[in-house]
Amino acid sequence: MKTNKRFIKGIVAAAAKEDTVMPWARGSRRATFIAKRNNAEKQRKTA
């Protein structure tokens, strides 16, 4: 079976450029969500 190296290189390059952020990804967005959740939990315990 013939391999198409140029096609495969194009697919790999396109995948490397992709920077879609997933909801479960680690980072500032996730840290903000966790801090908000922890603050809400603390308020429920003190109320």
NUMI-454914 format. One line per 8 residues: for each residue x, y, z of C-alpha. Coordinates in nm, 4 decimals, m for minus. Layout:
// NUMI-454914
X/Y/Z | ...
// end
This chain:
// NUMI-454914
0.0000/0.0000/0.0000 | 0.1392/0.3373/m0.1018 | 0.1884/0.5925/0.1760 | 0.1267/0.9566/0.1079 | 0.3926/1.1308/0.3163 | 0.2908/1.4803/0.2119 | m0.0696/1.4176/0.3169 | 0.0360/1.2774/0.6538
0.2744/1.5693/0.7147 | m0.0120/1.8105/0.6410 | m0.2405/1.6353/0.8886 | 0.0292/1.6378/1.1594 | 0.0993/2.0082/1.0984 | m0.2712/2.0955/1.1198 | m0.3071/1.9027/1.4439 | m0.0068/2.0827/1.5927
m0.1640/2.4230/1.5142 | m0.4919/2.3376/1.6890 | m0.5314/2.5131/2.0234 | m0.8890/2.4360/2.1225 | m0.9325/2.4590/2.5000 | m1.1252/2.1719/2.6516 | m1.3359/2.2306/2.9670 | m1.1338/1.9775/3.1654
m0.7981/2.1248/3.0642 | m0.5728/2.2504/3.3405 | m0.5061/2.6225/3.3580 | m0.6332/2.9533/3.4871 | m0.9912/2.8882/3.3735 | m1.0059/2.5643/3.5735 | m0.8406/2.7260/3.8777 | m1.0997/3.0059/3.8714
m1.3839/2.7543/3.8606 | m1.2397/2.5555/4.1526 | m1.1900/2.8713/4.3609 | m1.5500/2.9776/4.2938 | m1.6765/2.6327/4.3926 | m1.4693/2.6300/4.7125 | m1.5922/2.9770/4.8122 | m1.9547/2.8715/4.7628
m1.8940/2.5625/4.9752 | m1.7381/2.7691/5.2553 | m2.0343/3.0084/5.2548 | m2.2788/2.7189/5.2873 | m2.0888/2.5808/5.5864 | m2.0774/2.9160/5.7673 | m2.4414/3.0033/5.6995
// end
